[in-house]
Amino acid sequence: MPVQGIFGTTVELLGKTLDLRAKRQTMISANLANVETPGYTASDLSFEGQLKSALKGGPKAGALTNPRHIPLKGASAASLEKVRGDVVELNSGNMGPDGNSVEMESEMGRLAENQIMYNASVQILTKKFEELKQAIRGTL
Protein backbone atom coordinates (compact mmCIF):
# COMPACT_ATOMS: atom_id res chain seq x y z
CA MET A 1 0.00 0.00 0.00
CA PRO A 2 2.68 2.56 -0.95
CA VAL A 3 1.21 6.05 -0.71
CA GLN A 4 4.38 7.67 0.54
CA GLY A 5 4.57 11.39 0.98
CA ILE A 6 0.85 12.08 1.37
CA PHE A 7 0.48 11.25 5.06
CA GLY A 8 4.04 10.41 6.05
CA THR A 9 4.14 6.95 7.56
CA THR A 10 0.65 7.01 9.08
CA VAL A 11 -1.09 5.14 6.27
CA GLU A 12 1.71 2.57 6.00
CA LEU A 13 1.66 2.03 9.77
CA LEU A 14 -2.11 1.60 9.87
CA GLY A 15 -2.03 -0.80 6.91
CA LYS A 16 0.65 -2.94 8.55
CA THR A 17 -1.23 -2.84 11.86
CA LEU A 18 -4.41 -4.07 10.15
CA ASP A 19 -2.51 -6.93 8.50
CA LEU A 20 -0.93 -8.01 11.77
CA ARG A 21 -4.16 -7.69 13.76
CA ALA A 22 -5.93 -9.87 11.18
CA LYS A 23 -3.21 -12.53 11.63
CA ARG A 24 -3.60 -12.27 15.42
CA GLN A 25 -7.37 -12.67 15.07
CA THR A 26 -6.81 -15.88 13.10
CA MET A 27 -4.48 -17.23 15.79
CA ILE A 28 -6.89 -16.41 18.61
CA SER A 29 -9.73 -18.02 16.66
CA ALA A 30 -7.59 -21.14 16.21
CA ASN A 31 -6.97 -21.20 19.96
CA LEU A 32 -10.70 -20.99 20.66
CA ALA A 33 -11.46 -23.68 18.07
CA ASN A 34 -9.02 -26.01 19.81
CA VAL A 35 -10.18 -25.36 23.37
CA GLU A 36 -10.99 -29.06 23.82
CA THR A 37 -8.13 -30.52 21.78
CA PRO A 38 -5.83 -32.61 24.01
CA GLY A 39 -2.25 -31.37 24.05
CA TYR A 40 -2.99 -28.14 22.14
CA THR A 41 -0.77 -25.19 23.05
CA ALA A 42 -2.26 -21.72 22.67
CA SER A 43 -0.26 -19.23 20.61
CA ASP A 44 -0.30 -15.51 19.93
CA LEU A 45 1.30 -13.02 17.54
CA SER A 46 3.53 -10.42 19.17
CA PHE A 47 4.27 -7.40 16.97
CA GLU A 48 3.85 -4.19 18.95
CA GLY A 49 7.52 -4.00 19.93
CA GLN A 50 8.63 -4.53 16.34
CA LEU A 51 6.33 -1.75 15.15
CA LYS A 52 7.68 0.64 17.78
CA SER A 53 11.28 -0.06 16.85
CA ALA A 54 10.46 0.29 13.14
CA LEU A 55 8.90 3.69 13.81
CA LYS A 56 11.88 4.82 15.86
CA GLY A 57 13.83 4.13 12.71
CA GLY A 58 16.34 1.60 13.86
CA PRO A 59 19.27 1.63 11.46
CA LYS A 60 18.28 4.12 8.76
CA ALA A 61 20.11 4.57 5.55
CA GLY A 62 20.70 8.26 5.03
CA ALA A 63 20.48 9.30 8.67
CA LEU A 64 20.68 13.04 9.30
CA THR A 65 24.13 14.11 10.39
CA ASN A 66 23.48 17.85 10.15
CA PRO A 67 20.35 19.81 11.12
CA ARG A 68 20.39 21.44 7.67
CA HIS A 69 20.10 18.09 5.85
CA ILE A 70 16.79 17.23 4.19
CA PRO A 71 15.23 14.04 5.63
CA LEU A 72 14.61 11.17 3.23
CA LYS A 73 11.02 10.05 2.75
CA GLY A 74 10.06 6.41 3.09
CA ALA A 75 12.94 5.30 5.34
CA SER A 76 10.64 4.16 8.15
CA ALA A 77 8.08 2.80 5.67
CA ALA A 78 10.74 0.43 4.37
CA SER A 79 11.41 -0.83 7.90
CA LEU A 80 7.65 -1.18 8.52
CA GLU A 81 7.44 -3.60 5.60
CA LYS A 82 9.89 -5.91 7.36
CA VAL A 83 7.71 -6.29 10.47
CA ARG A 84 6.20 -9.78 10.50
CA GLY A 85 5.52 -10.40 14.18
CA ASP A 86 6.66 -13.28 16.32
CA VAL A 87 4.53 -16.32 17.09
CA VAL A 88 4.74 -17.00 20.81
CA GLU A 89 3.33 -19.92 22.77
CA LEU A 90 1.09 -18.92 25.65
CA ASN A 91 1.90 -20.94 28.74
CA SER A 92 -0.93 -20.57 31.19
CA GLY A 93 -0.61 -21.66 34.77
CA ASN A 94 -3.86 -23.61 34.47
CA MET A 95 -2.99 -26.31 31.99
CA GLY A 96 -5.80 -28.83 31.78
CA PRO A 97 -5.39 -32.51 32.64
CA ASP A 98 -5.32 -33.28 28.91
CA GLY A 99 -2.36 -30.91 28.34
CA ASN A 100 -4.44 -28.17 26.69
CA SER A 101 -3.25 -24.66 27.56
CA VAL A 102 -6.19 -22.66 26.16
CA GLU A 103 -8.10 -20.58 28.71
CA MET A 104 -11.45 -19.67 27.20
CA GLU A 105 -11.94 -16.48 29.25
CA SER A 106 -8.54 -15.00 28.51
CA GLU A 107 -8.81 -15.88 24.80
CA MET A 108 -12.21 -14.21 24.58
CA GLY A 109 -10.74 -11.12 26.25
CA ARG A 110 -7.81 -11.04 23.83
CA LEU A 111 -10.23 -11.55 20.92
CA ALA A 112 -12.35 -8.57 22.02
CA GLU A 113 -9.30 -6.36 22.61
CA ASN A 114 -7.84 -7.22 19.22
CA GLN A 115 -11.17 -6.52 17.50
CA ILE A 116 -11.46 -3.12 19.22
CA MET A 117 -7.91 -2.19 18.18
CA TYR A 118 -8.58 -3.36 14.61
CA ASN A 119 -11.75 -1.27 14.41
CA ALA A 120 -9.95 1.78 15.82
CA SER A 121 -7.24 1.43 13.17
CA VAL A 122 -9.87 1.17 10.44
CA GLN A 123 -11.60 4.32 11.72
CA ILE A 124 -8.33 6.28 11.76
CA LEU A 125 -7.47 5.08 8.26
CA THR A 126 -10.95 6.03 7.04
CA LYS A 127 -10.53 9.50 8.53
CA LYS A 128 -7.18 9.93 6.74
CA PHE A 129 -8.75 9.05 3.40
CA GLU A 130 -11.71 11.35 4.09
CA GLU A 131 -9.22 14.19 4.65
CA LEU A 132 -7.56 13.35 1.35
CA LYS A 133 -10.92 13.32 -0.42
CA GLN A 134 -11.78 16.73 1.08
CA ALA A 135 -8.43 18.12 -0.02
CA ILE A 136 -8.99 16.88 -3.56
CA ARG A 137 -12.47 18.40 -3.68
CA GLY A 138 -11.19 21.63 -2.15
CA THR A 139 -13.63 21.52 0.78
CA LEU A 140 -11.01 21.36 3.47
Sequence and secondary structure as in RCSB ss.txt:
>XXXX:A:sequence
MPVQGIFGTTVELLGKTLDLRAKRQTMISANLANVETPGYTASDLSFEGQLKSALKGGPKAGALTNPRHIPLKGA
SAASLEKVRGDVVELNSGNMGPDGNSVEMESEMGRLAENQIMYNASVQILTKKFEELKQAIRGTL
>XXXX:A:secstr
   TTTSTTHHHHHHHHHHHHHHHHHHHHHHHHTTT TT   EEEE HHHHHHHHH SS TT   STTS   TTH
HHHHHHT   EEEE   S   TTS    HHHHHHHHHHHHHHHHHHHHHHHHHHHHHHHHHHT  
